[in-house]
Amino acid sequence: MFSFNYHRPESLEAALALASAGEDARLLAGGQTLIPTLKQRLASPSDLIDLAGVPALRDIVREADVLRIGAMVRHADVAASKVVREAIPALAELAGLIGDPAVRHRGTLGGSIANNDPSADYPAALLALDATVETDRRHIAAEDFFLGLFETALEPGEIVTAVAFPVGARGAYEKFPNPASRYAMAGVFVARGEGRVRVAVTGAAQGGVFRWSEAEAALETDFTVEALVGLALPAHDMIADIHGTGAYRAHLAAVMARRAVERLLGEVG
Ligand SMILES: Cc1cc2nc3c(=O)[nH]c(=O)nc-3n(C[C@H](O)[C@H](O)[C@H](O)COP(=O)(O)OP(=O)(O)OC[C@H]3O[C@@H](n4cnc5c(N)ncnc54)[C@H](O)[C@@H]3O)c2cc1C
């Protein structure tokens, strides 16, 4: 058994002070990843700073053309939020597809993006919607935030406070879930704004979430399912594991992209 100090600060300032004071402090959000990591002894922090008592991190606010969702907002609350459903319906839908009810009622937006699991759903939405990650010290464009497998631009002790999503583009998210975990085997978020299309793929690639620029260019010229015909992702860049080969995941991602476009065109769903 190893021991650590547990803290439950009631303000962001107090959380920040604890984060910089602890010799090896870790932030705790919903614990959906961190608690199993501790149980497996893959991390042994000196201090655990539970953000659950910081009310400022739990807001969902729509301000003109921006939807701001606090880092500690749980997936179930994003899925159920009337404000999110009206502003960016595809985002609420994505949140409702994460894991199972237990995970959705504990897991948080901030924890998900800070963890940057290559099969997590939110990163695709952030990239496709050109979201901005807000922290205690700066604003980071989604494009610059996700650096690779479980790697982000966050510095030690930096706390994600919220994510700001521009409102305006229409979006659709299609995911092929792993039947056991519900994580994405391939998930594609397509966002269509004024003269601009974003296609973000999660779950499939070894390097984590990425923008499929070839598909974006094709869809900007011709926003139809046919525009995607013949486009293929390189299988050797994709995850190959017991759940599927790289070629299978490349294929799945292309199918999910097509479905997302179909949905945006109102052809299905
Ligand atoms: C069975 C199961 C199924 C799942 N299925 C899916 C799925 O289908 N799709 C999906 O996207 N996800 C899935 N998840 C992941 C889940 O939804 C959580 O988002 C993820 O586990 C992170 O959990 P958390 O929010 O509880 O954060 P924690 O586990 O508490 O923290 C995760 C990491 O983020 C850091 N952190 C947390 N909050 C902040 C912050 N505000 N600022 C900076 N760093 C922070 C922590 O220090 C830690 O390193 C699944 C998880 C489980 C256990």
The ligand as an SDF file (V2000), in Angstrom:
LIG
                    3D

 53 58  0  0  0  0  0  0  0  0999 V2000
  -15.2780    1.4040  -18.9210 C   0  0  0  0  0  0  0  0  0  0  0  0
  -14.9450    2.7260  -19.5260 C   0  0  0  0  0  0  0  0  0  0  0  0
  -15.4470    3.0320  -20.7840 C   0  0  0  0  0  0  0  0  0  0  0  0
  -15.1370    4.2580  -21.3830 C   0  0  0  0  0  0  0  0  0  0  0  0
  -15.6290    4.5200  -22.6360 N   0  0  0  0  0  0  0  0  0  0  0  0
  -15.3250    5.6900  -23.2200 C   0  0  0  0  0  0  0  0  0  0  0  0
  -15.8200    6.0080  -24.5140 C   0  0  0  0  0  0  0  0  0  0  0  0
  -16.5850    5.2710  -25.1230 O   0  0  0  0  0  0  0  0  0  0  0  0
  -15.4560    7.1940  -25.0490 N   0  0  0  0  0  0  0  0  0  0  0  0
  -14.6610    8.0880  -24.3950 C   0  0  0  0  0  0  0  0  0  0  0  0
  -14.3620    9.1420  -24.9380 O   0  0  0  0  0  0  0  0  0  0  0  0
  -14.1840    7.8200  -23.1610 N   0  0  0  0  0  0  0  0  0  0  0  0
  -14.5080    6.6600  -22.5750 C   0  0  0  0  0  0  0  0  0  0  0  0
  -14.0390    6.4070  -21.3160 N   0  0  0  0  0  0  0  0  0  0  0  0
  -13.2140    7.4610  -20.6450 C   0  0  0  0  0  0  0  0  0  0  0  0
  -14.0750    8.3050  -19.6950 C   0  0  0  0  0  0  0  0  0  0  0  0
  -15.1640    8.8100  -20.3730 O   0  0  0  0  0  0  0  0  0  0  0  0
  -13.3350    9.5060  -19.0600 C   0  0  0  0  0  0  0  0  0  0  0  0
  -13.4640   10.6650  -19.8070 O   0  0  0  0  0  0  0  0  0  0  0  0
  -11.8680    9.3000  -18.8830 C   0  0  0  0  0  0  0  0  0  0  0  0
  -11.6660    8.0710  -18.2520 O   0  0  0  0  0  0  0  0  0  0  0  0
  -11.2820   10.4370  -18.0190 C   0  0  0  0  0  0  0  0  0  0  0  0
  -11.8900   10.3010  -16.7920 O   0  0  0  0  0  0  0  0  0  0  0  0
  -12.2130   11.4620  -15.7890 P   0  0  0  0  0  0  0  0  0  0  0  0
  -12.8960   12.5870  -16.4490 O   0  0  0  0  0  0  0  0  0  0  0  0
  -12.9010   10.7850  -14.6740 O   0  0  0  0  0  0  0  0  0  0  0  0
  -10.7730   12.0070  -15.3700 O   0  0  0  0  0  0  0  0  0  0  0  0
   -9.7310   11.4130  -14.3100 P   0  0  0  0  0  0  0  0  0  0  0  0
   -9.6270    9.9420  -14.4700 O   0  0  0  0  0  0  0  0  0  0  0  0
  -10.0350   11.9190  -12.9600 O   0  0  0  0  0  0  0  0  0  0  0  0
   -8.4180   12.1280  -14.8420 O   0  0  0  0  0  0  0  0  0  0  0  0
   -7.8050   11.7260  -16.0580 C   0  0  0  0  0  0  0  0  0  0  0  0
   -6.4980   12.5140  -16.2630 C   0  0  0  0  0  0  0  0  0  0  0  0
   -6.7920   13.8750  -16.5580 O   0  0  0  0  0  0  0  0  0  0  0  0
   -6.1920   14.7450  -15.5910 C   0  0  0  0  0  0  0  0  0  0  0  0
   -7.1700   15.8240  -15.3920 N   0  0  0  0  0  0  0  0  0  0  0  0
   -8.4600   15.6690  -15.0090 C   0  0  0  0  0  0  0  0  0  0  0  0
   -9.0910   16.8430  -14.9970 N   0  0  0  0  0  0  0  0  0  0  0  0
   -8.1770   17.7730  -15.3860 C   0  0  0  0  0  0  0  0  0  0  0  0
   -8.2290   19.1880  -15.5940 C   0  0  0  0  0  0  0  0  0  0  0  0
   -9.3570   19.8980  -15.3990 N   0  0  0  0  0  0  0  0  0  0  0  0
   -7.1160   19.8120  -16.0130 N   0  0  0  0  0  0  0  0  0  0  0  0
   -5.9700   19.1140  -16.2480 C   0  0  0  0  0  0  0  0  0  0  0  0
   -5.8700   17.7810  -16.0620 N   0  0  0  0  0  0  0  0  0  0  0  0
   -6.9520   17.1150  -15.6440 C   0  0  0  0  0  0  0  0  0  0  0  0
   -5.9450   13.8740  -14.3680 C   0  0  0  0  0  0  0  0  0  0  0  0
   -4.9080   14.3660  -13.5580 O   0  0  0  0  0  0  0  0  0  0  0  0
   -5.6170   12.5400  -15.0120 C   0  0  0  0  0  0  0  0  0  0  0  0
   -4.2680   12.5320  -15.4320 O   0  0  0  0  0  0  0  0  0  0  0  0
  -14.3270    5.2010  -20.6930 C   0  0  0  0  0  0  0  0  0  0  0  0
  -13.8440    4.8970  -19.4130 C   0  0  0  0  0  0  0  0  0  0  0  0
  -14.1550    3.6810  -18.8280 C   0  0  0  0  0  0  0  0  0  0  0  0
  -13.6360    3.4030  -17.4410 C   0  0  0  0  0  0  0  0  0  0  0  0
  1  2  1  0
  2  3  1  0
  2 52  2  0
  3  4  2  0
  4  5  1  0
  4 50  1  0
  5  6  2  0
  6  7  1  0
  6 13  1  0
  7  8  2  0
  7  9  1  0
  9 10  1  0
 10 11  2  0
 10 12  1  0
 12 13  2  0
 13 14  1  0
 14 15  1  0
 14 50  1  0
 15 16  1  0
 16 17  1  0
 16 18  1  0
 18 19  1  0
 18 20  1  0
 20 21  1  0
 20 22  1  0
 22 23  1  0
 23 24  1  0
 24 25  2  0
 24 26  1  0
 24 27  1  0
 27 28  1  0
 28 29  2  0
 28 30  1  0
 28 31  1  0
 31 32  1  0
 32 33  1  0
 33 34  1  0
 33 48  1  0
 34 35  1  0
 35 36  1  0
 35 46  1  0
 36 37  1  0
 36 45  1  0
 37 38  2  0
 38 39  1  0
 39 40  1  0
 39 45  2  0
 40 41  1  0
 40 42  2  0
 42 43  1  0
 43 44  2  0
 44 45  1  0
 46 47  1  0
 46 48  1  0
 48 49  1  0
 50 51  2  0
 51 52  1  0
 52 53  1  0
M  END
$$$$
